[in-house]
Amino acid sequence: MIHGLYSLEKKIRHRSPEKIRQWRQRYAKPQLDALWAWLTSQAQKCAPGSALHKAIKYVLSHKMELSRFVDDGALPLDNNRCERAIRQVVMGRNTWLFAGSLQAGHRAAAVMGLLETARLNGVEPYGWLKLVLERLPSLPEERLHELLPFAKDPLNN
């Protein structure tokens, strides 16, 4: 079932978001509905409280969020791109034991996560960070969102 969703995505990935949405509504939605029905039936067959039962219930409890891509052609099927981007941060955790302190390690991880987010959004990380550090002291709190790396145009706010 999941393979079918990825096969469809491969066929439609170069189309406009509206065309992708239409294709997903027509072809992916029935596959997704079949997946939810199958998971529901499997949950009823599992021993309550078992690890598999808990896992299936967890997935079913996020059905709305996991189905959102069907109604928005601009959303990807999965978050693999994001997962790959933050892999460096996750892999670096052990290295950060030598960051000076636990708090310093957390700060380093947060900054690296923001820099990766900037990269993912097509924003040059060094320029973005420089801009943030320059503007942050004088920017009112209600406008801080303008500096986020995924803001409409973070380098030209």
N, C-alpha and C positions, 0 to 999 in steps of 0.2 A: 504494500500500500504506500509506504513512504517513498519507495523507489519510484513509483508512478508520479508522485509529486515532483521529485527532482528531475525526472525525465521531461515533464511538462515545462518546468522552469528552464531547462536547457534549450528547449525549442523556442521559448518566448522572450528570453532575456534581452534581446536587442530591440524589442518593440517599445512603444510609448507606454507610460504608466496606465493610461486609460485602456489600451488594447490588452495589456497584461491583466488588468482587473477583469475585463470581459472574459478572457480565456480562463482565468482562475475561477470565475463564477460558473462558467459552463463545464469545465473539466476537473478542476481541483476540488471544488466544493463537494461533489458527489463522493470523491475518493476520501476526503476528510470526514464526511458524514459516516461513511462505511468504517473508517478507523475508530471514530468515537463509539459507534455501535458495537464494534468488536471488543474494544477496551471495556465497555460496560458489561458485556457478556462474560468476559474473562474475569472481571472483578467479582462477579457473582459466583464463579467457580472456585475462586481462591479461598483459602482458609482466612477468615477475618483476623486481622492483626499480623498476618505473615508479611514478610518483607515485600513480596511481589504485590500483595493486596495494597499495602501502603503506597508503593510506587505507582500503581495504576490509579489509585484514588488521588494521589498528588497530581498526576497528569490531567485527570478529568476535572480536578478543581481549577485548573488553569486553561480550560477549554476555550474560553472567550479570548484570552490573550494569545493563545497559540493559533487561533483561527483568524486573527485580525488581518493577516496578510492577504486573505481572500478578497477583502473589501477595499484594499488599497494597493494599487499596482506599483506604487513607489516603495513599498516595504519589501524587504527581502524575505525569502522563505525561512531563513534561519539567521542566527547571529554569528556565523562562523568567521566573517571578516573581523568583527569586533574581538572575538575570542583569540584569533591569531595576533591581532594588534597588541592585546594586553598580555600575551604569553611571556614576553620579555619581563614584564613586571612580576608576573607570577613566578617565573623561573629565578628571578633575582632575589627572592625573599631570603634564601639562605645566605646570600652574599651580604645582605644588609645587616646581618648580625654584627658586622664590623662598621656600621654607620656611625657609631659613637654612643648611641642609646636606642632604646626601643622607639621612643618618640621620633628620633631622627630618621629611623628606618621607615616609620609610618609616613613622615613628611616626604621622604624621598619617593616612596611608592605613590603617594598622591600626585606629586609633581610629574613623575614619569607617566602616570595614567592620563593626566591632562595633556602632556606633550603628545602622547599617542593619539588622543582624541583630536588634537589639532591636525596631526598628520592625516588621520582618516577623513577629516573634513576639508582637506586640500589647503590647509593653512600652514604656512611655513612656521615651524615650532619656535625657532629662536626669535624671529620677528614678533610673533605673537606674545611670547613671554616677556620680551623687552617692553612691548606696548603695555602689557598688563602692569608690569612693575612701575612704569612711568605714570600711568593714569590712575592706578588704584588709590593712592593717597588722597586725591582730590575728587574722586567720583562719589556721588551720594549713594548710599546703600541701595536705594530702590532702582538704581541703574546698573548695578553690578552684573546683572545678567547679560548686558551688552558686551562684556568682555569674555564671555564663555567662548571656547573655541568652535562651538557649533552655532554661534549667533549668525544672523544673516550675513554680516560682513564685519567680522571682529576687528580687522585691521583698519577699517575706515569709519568707525562709529563716531 
